[in-house]
Amino acid sequence: MRTLIAAFLSLLLAVLVTLWVKQDNGYILIGYGHWTLEASLALFLLLDLLAFLLLYLVLRGLARIWTLPERLQVWRQRRLRARARQALTQGLLELAEGNWRGAERDLVRHAPQSETPLLNYLAAARAAQLQGADARRDDYLHLAHQSMPAAELAIGLTQAELQLAHQQYEQALATLMHVRDLSPRHAYLLTLLKRLYIDLGEWEKLQELLPDLLRRKVIDAAQQRELEIRIYHERLQSQGRDLDALERLWQQMGRSLRQEQALLTLYVGRLLEFDSAARAAALIGDALERQWTPALVRLYGQLEGTDATQRLARAEGWLKEHPEDPDLLLALARLCLQQRLWGKARSYLEASLAVEPEAAAYQELGALLEELEEPEQALACYRAGLELERGEAARELPTINRAVLKPPVEPEGPEPPLLQGV
């Protein structure tokens, strides 16, 4: 449409000029010495216009010839950049397809001519890493820094990520510390630091990092809780033979963390290593009164110490709310065995097996019957326990002679009402 309008206007202008010249084409006289030149004004203007156009074309041609080397250079650079873009695309495609060697070759070949050499070298570093060529990877990262020094943060994060992937923890730590000086609150930096501290087992440093992780939304509140549990679990597990240090670490934990079953179970186990059964029993008792946990009930029955009578009395008090809990019945039996209360122990074991047959209860009952000189029934209990451990169907509870062949060391008193007639 624009071309049509321009052609129409040009034609209109030519018609107007022609009409003007036809009406009066003017007159011009040029004299020089003995020479004179007469012509119409219209012809003179036309010749001037043609001379101008000829001069313009000559000068333009000379200018193009003069700038020909420069234009050839620009054309060559444009062609190389097009090839570099094509090579970058092809290299990234091969990197995604798993052709590491081909990706590295295409990414590096035209990297100097690329409009984004940083991307070429970073991708080439990944390709070299995936081939196990750490030296070439570091060379490409160095070239990436040379190509764009302002991208030091991105290069450092990429280097640390690659070092972590190859378990080069010392190098990764040095790289991340340098990057942290550049941007202390960078979210991905904190993510890599979290990963590094977990791999290195640096639980105290990870604990110091938790507020920043939460503040920068690297983790949410649930993940923070999970990390805290893991941190204290590892620290409790690795704490040396120092009871005071263990106690300080336990008190350092928040109240809610001290109520976590996994942490409490581990802490109690560590206390038992220091022969602190009384302290462990008190902790388990308080925890069970807050929340009934089968694992803690079992552990309570395995505690040994001079306060067995008090522990037994406390555990028997729990029978009112948990009369048919097999774990509680087994724990009571073990507490009775510690005090050589054979009859009560036997009753509790039989009650536990009646509720839920279990290999551990069969083993305890077998040992008790062997102590009471009932070898045949003891053997039957051992056999039933082994079948349960192998995953076979449990046999019915063997018919057991309730006569106590060995009297207890101290009077037992009447059996609990819940167990009479078992």
C-alpha positions in Angstrom: 0.0 0.0 0.0 2.8 2.4 0.8 4.5 1.6 -2.5 1.4 2.3 -4.4 0.9 5.7 -2.7 4.5 6.6 -3.3 4.2 5.7 -7.0 1.1 7.7 -7.4 2.7 10.8 -5.8 5.8 10.5 -8.0 3.6 10.3 -11.1 1.6 13.3 -10.0 4.8 15.3 -9.4 6.1 14.4 -12.8 2.9 15.6 -14.5 3.0 18.9 -12.6 6.7 19.5 -13.6 6.0 18.6 -17.2 3.1 21.0 -17.3 5.2 23.7 -15.7 8.1 23.2 -18.2 5.7 23.2 -21.2 4.2 26.5 -20.1 7.6 28.2 -19.7 10.8 26.2 -19.8 13.0 29.2 -19.0 16.3 30.4 -20.5 19.9 30.3 -19.4 23.1 31.7 -20.9 26.6 30.8 -19.7 29.6 32.7 -21.1 33.3 32.1 -20.5 35.8 34.0 -22.6 34.9 33.6 -26.3 32.6 30.7 -25.4 28.9 31.0 -24.7 26.3 28.3 -23.9 22.6 28.8 -24.3 20.0 26.3 -23.1 16.6 26.1 -21.5 16.4 26.2 -17.7 14.6 22.8 -17.7 17.3 21.1 -19.6 20.0 22.6 -17.4 18.2 21.5 -14.2 17.8 18.0 -15.7 21.5 17.8 -16.5 22.4 19.0 -13.0 20.3 16.3 -11.5 21.9 13.6 -13.7 25.4 14.9 -12.8 24.5 14.9 -9.1 23.3 11.3 -9.3 26.4 10.2 -11.2 28.7 11.9 -8.7 26.7 10.3 -5.8 27.0 6.8 -7.4 30.7 7.2 -8.0 31.5 8.4 -4.5 29.2 5.7 -3.0 31.0 3.1 -5.0 34.4 4.4 -3.9 33.3 4.4 -0.3 32.0 0.8 -0.5 35.3 -0.2 -2.0 37.2 1.6 0.8 35.2 -0.1 3.6 35.1 -3.5 2.0 37.7 -5.1 4.4 35.8 -3.8 7.4 32.4 -5.0 6.0 34.0 -8.4 5.3 35.2 -8.6 8.9 31.7 -7.7 10.2 30.2 -10.3 7.9 32.7 -12.9 9.1 32.0 -12.1 12.7 28.2 -12.3 12.2 28.7 -15.7 10.5 30.9 -17.0 13.3 28.3 -15.8 15.9 25.6 -17.6 14.0 27.7 -20.8 14.1 28.5 -20.2 17.8 24.7 -20.0 18.6 24.1 -23.1 16.6 27.0 -24.9 18.4 25.7 -23.8 21.8 22.2 -25.1 21.0 23.6 -28.4 19.8 25.9 -28.7 22.8 23.1 -28.1 25.3 20.9 -30.6 23.4 23.7 -33.2 23.6 24.3 -32.5 27.2 20.6 -33.1 27.9 20.8 -36.4 25.9 23.8 -37.7 27.8 26.4 -37.3 25.1 29.0 -35.7 27.3 31.9 -35.9 24.9 30.0 -34.4 22.0 28.5 -31.7 24.2 31.9 -30.7 25.5 33.3 -30.5 21.9 30.4 -28.4 20.5 30.3 -26.1 23.5 34.0 -25.3 23.5 34.6 -25.1 19.7 33.0 -21.7 19.1 33.0 -20.4 22.7 35.3 -17.4 22.0 33.0 -16.2 19.2 29.8 -16.8 21.3 27.7 -13.9 22.4 27.4 -15.7 25.8 30.7 -17.4 26.3 29.9 -17.8 30.0 27.1 -20.2 29.3 29.4 -22.2 26.9 32.1 -22.7 29.5 29.7 -23.4 32.4 27.9 -26.1 30.4 31.3 -27.5 29.1 32.4 -27.7 32.8 29.4 -29.8 33.6 30.1 -32.0 30.5 33.7 -32.5 31.6 32.6 -33.3 35.2 30.3 -36.0 33.9 33.2 -37.6 32.1 35.3 -37.5 35.3 37.7 -34.9 33.9 38.1 -32.7 36.9 41.1 -30.9 35.5 39.3 -29.8 32.3 36.3 -28.9 34.4 38.4 -26.4 36.4 40.0 -25.0 33.3 36.5 -24.3 31.8 35.5 -22.6 35.0 38.6 -20.4 34.9 37.8 -19.5 31.3 34.3 -18.7 32.3 35.6 -16.3 35.0 37.9 -14.7 32.4 35.0 -14.2 29.9 32.8 -12.5 32.5 34.5 -11.5 35.8 31.3 -9.9 37.1 29.6 -13.4 37.2 31.8 -14.6 40.0 28.9 -15.6 42.1 27.3 -17.8 39.4 30.6 -19.4 38.6 31.4 -20.1 42.3 28.0 -21.7 42.9 28.4 -23.9 39.8 31.9 -24.9 40.9 30.8 -25.8 44.4 27.9 -27.8 43.1 30.2 -29.8 40.8 32.7 -30.3 43.6 30.0 -31.6 45.9 28.7 -34.0 43.2 32.3 -35.5 43.1 32.5 -35.6 46.9 35.4 -33.1 46.9 34.2 -31.7 50.2 37.3 -29.7 51.2 37.4 -27.9 47.8 33.6 -27.3 48.0 33.9 -25.9 51.5 36.6 -23.4 50.4 34.6 -22.4 47.3 31.4 -21.9 49.3 33.2 -19.9 52.0 34.5 -17.6 49.2 31.0 -17.3 47.7 29.5 -16.5 51.1 31.8 -13.5 51.4 30.3 -12.3 48.1 26.6 -13.0 49.0 26.1 -14.2 52.6 22.3 -14.6 52.2 22.1 -16.2 48.8 19.4 -19.0 48.9 21.2 -21.5 46.7 24.4 -20.9 48.6 22.7 -21.8 51.8 21.2 -24.9 50.2 24.6 -26.1 49.1 26.1 -25.4 52.6 23.3 -27.4 54.2 24.1 -30.3 51.8 27.8 -30.0 52.5 27.4 -29.9 56.3 25.2 -33.0 56.2 27.7 -34.9 54.1 30.5 -33.9 56.3 28.6 -34.5 59.5 29.2 -31.0 60.7 26.1 -30.9 62.8 26.9 -27.9 65.0 27.6 -25.8 62.0 24.4 -27.0 60.4 22.6 -26.0 63.6 24.0 -22.5 63.4 22.9 -22.3 59.7 19.2 -23.2 60.5 18.0 -19.6 61.2 19.3 -18.4 57.9 17.8 -21.4 56.1 14.4 -20.6 57.5 14.7 -16.9 57.0 15.6 -17.2 53.4 12.9 -19.8 52.9 15.3 -22.5 51.9 13.4 -24.8 54.3 10.0 -24.5 56.0 9.1 -25.0 59.6 8.4 -28.7 59.2 11.8 -29.2 57.5 13.5 -27.2 60.2 12.0 -29.5 62.8 13.1 -32.6 60.9 16.6 -31.2 60.6 16.8 -30.3 64.3 15.8 -33.8 65.3 18.5 -35.2 63.0 21.1 -32.8 64.3 20.5 -33.6 67.9 20.2 -37.3 67.2 23.6 -37.3 65.5 25.1 -35.1 68.3 23.8 -37.4 71.0 25.1 -40.4 69.2 28.5 -39.0 68.7 28.9 -37.5 72.2 31.9 -38.9 73.9 32.3 -40.6 77.3 31.4 -37.4 79.2 28.1 -37.6 81.2 28.2 -33.9 82.0 28.6 -32.9 78.4 25.7 -35.3 77.5 23.5 -33.7 80.1 24.4 -30.2 78.9 23.5 -31.2 75.3 20.2 -32.6 76.5 19.3 -29.5 78.4 20.3 -27.4 75.4 17.5 -28.9 73.4 14.1 -27.3 73.6 11.3 -28.9 75.6 9.4 -30.1 72.5 12.6 -31.8 71.2 13.2 -33.5 74.5 9.8 -35.1 74.1 10.6 -36.6 70.7 10.5 -40.4 70.9 13.6 -41.0 68.8 15.7 -38.5 70.8 14.4 -39.6 74.1 15.1 -43.3 73.3 18.6 -42.5 72.2 19.3 -40.3 75.2 18.1 -43.0 77.5 20.4 -45.5 75.8 23.3 -43.2 76.3 22.4 -42.8 79.9 22.5 -46.5 80.4 26.1 -46.5 79.1 26.9 -44.4 82.1 24.9 -46.6 84.5 22.3 -43.9 85.0 19.3 -46.3 85.0 17.4 -44.3 87.7 17.6 -41.1 85.6 16.5 -43.1 82.5 13.6 -44.7 84.3 12.3 -41.3 85.4 12.5 -39.8 81.9 10.7 -42.8 80.4 8.0 -42.8 83.0 7.3 -39.1 82.5 7.3 -39.5 78.8 4.8 -42.4 78.9 2.5 -40.5 81.1 2.5 -37.8 78.4 2.2 -40.1 75.4 2.0 -43.9 75.4 4.8 -45.2 73.2 5.3 -49.0 72.8 9.1 -48.6 72.2 9.6 -46.7 75.4 7.4 -49.2 77.3 9.7 -52.0 76.1 12.8 -50.0 77.1 11.3 -49.4 80.5 11.1 -53.1 81.2 14.7 -53.6 80.1 16.1 -51.1 82.6 18.1 -52.5 85.5 19.0 -50.9 88.8 18.3 -50.8 92.5 14.9 -49.1 92.1 13.3 -52.1 90.5 10.5 -52.2 93.1 9.5 -48.6 92.5 9.6 -49.1 88.7 7.5 -52.2 89.0 4.9 -50.3 91.1 4.7 -47.5 88.7 4.4 -49.8 85.7 1.6 -51.8 87.5 -0.2 -48.5 87.9 -0.3 -48.2 84.1 -2.3 -51.4 83.8 -5.5 -49.6 84.8 -5.4 -47.7 81.5 -3.6 -50.3 79.4 -4.8 -53.7 80.7 -4.2 -55.6 77.5 -1.1 -54.0 76.2 1.4 -56.8 75.3 4.4 -54.5 75.5 3.4 -53.3 79.0 2.8 -56.9 80.1 6.2 -58.0 78.8 7.9 -55.0 80.6 6.2 -56.0 83.8 7.4 -59.6 83.4 10.9 -58.4 83.0 10.7 -56.2 86.0 9.4 -59.1 88.0 12.3 -61.3 86.8 14.8 -58.7 88.0 13.3 -59.2 91.5 13.1 -63.0 91.1 9.3 -62.8 91.4 8.9 -65.9 89.3 5.1 -66.4 89.7 4.2 -62.8 88.8 6.7 -62.8 85.9 5.2 -66.1 84.6 1.6 -64.7 84.8 2.6 -61.5 83.0 4.4 -63.4 80.3 1.5 -65.7 79.7 -0.9 -62.7 79.6 1.3 -61.0 77.1 1.4 -64.0 74.8 -2.3 -64.5 75.1 -2.8 -60.9 73.8 -0.2 -61.0 71.1 2.3 -63.9 70.5 5.8 -62.5 70.2 9.3 -64.2 70.0 10.8 -62.1 72.8 8.0 -63.1 75.2 8.4 -66.7 74.3 12.2 -66.5 74.9 11.7 -64.9 78.3 9.1 -67.5 79.2 11.3 -70.3 78.0 14.2 -69.0 80.2 11.9 -68.7 83.2 10.5 -72.2 82.7 14.1 -73.5 82.4 14.9 -71.8 85.6 11.8 -73.4 87.2 13.1 -76.8 85.9 10.4 -77.4 83.3 12.6 -78.3 80.4 9.9 -79.7 78.1 7.7 -76.7 78.3 10.7 -74.4 78.1 11.7 -76.1 74.9 8.2 -75.7 73.5 8.4 -71.9 74.2 11.8 -71.7 72.5 10.5 -73.5 69.5 7.5 -71.2 69.2 9.7 -68.1 69.5 12.0 -69.4 66.7 9.0 -70.0 64.5 7.9 -66.5 65.0 11.3 -65.1 64.2 11.3 -67.1 61.0 7.9 -65.7 60.1 6.1 -69.0 60.5 2.7 -69.2 62.0 2.9 -69.1 65.8 1.8 -72.1 67.7 -0.7 -71.9 70.4 0.6 -71.1 73.8 1.8 -74.4 75.3 -0.1 -75.8 78.2 2.1 -74.9 81.1 2.1 -76.4 84.6 1.5 -73.4 86.9 3.2 -75.1 89.8 6.2 -73.1 90.9 9.0 -75.5 91.3 11.4 -72.9 92.7 10.1 -70.7 95.4 10.8 -66.9 95.0 13.6 -65.4 97.0 11.1 -62.9 98.6 7.3 -63.1 99.1 5.5 -62.0 96.0 2.1 -61.2 97.4 -1.2 -61.8 95.6 -1.2 -61.6 91.8 -2.7 -58.5 90.2 -6.5 -58.8 89.8 -6.2 -58.5 86.0 -4.0 -61.6 85.8 -5.7 -63.9 88.2 -6.8 -67.0 86.5 -4.5 -66.6 83.5 
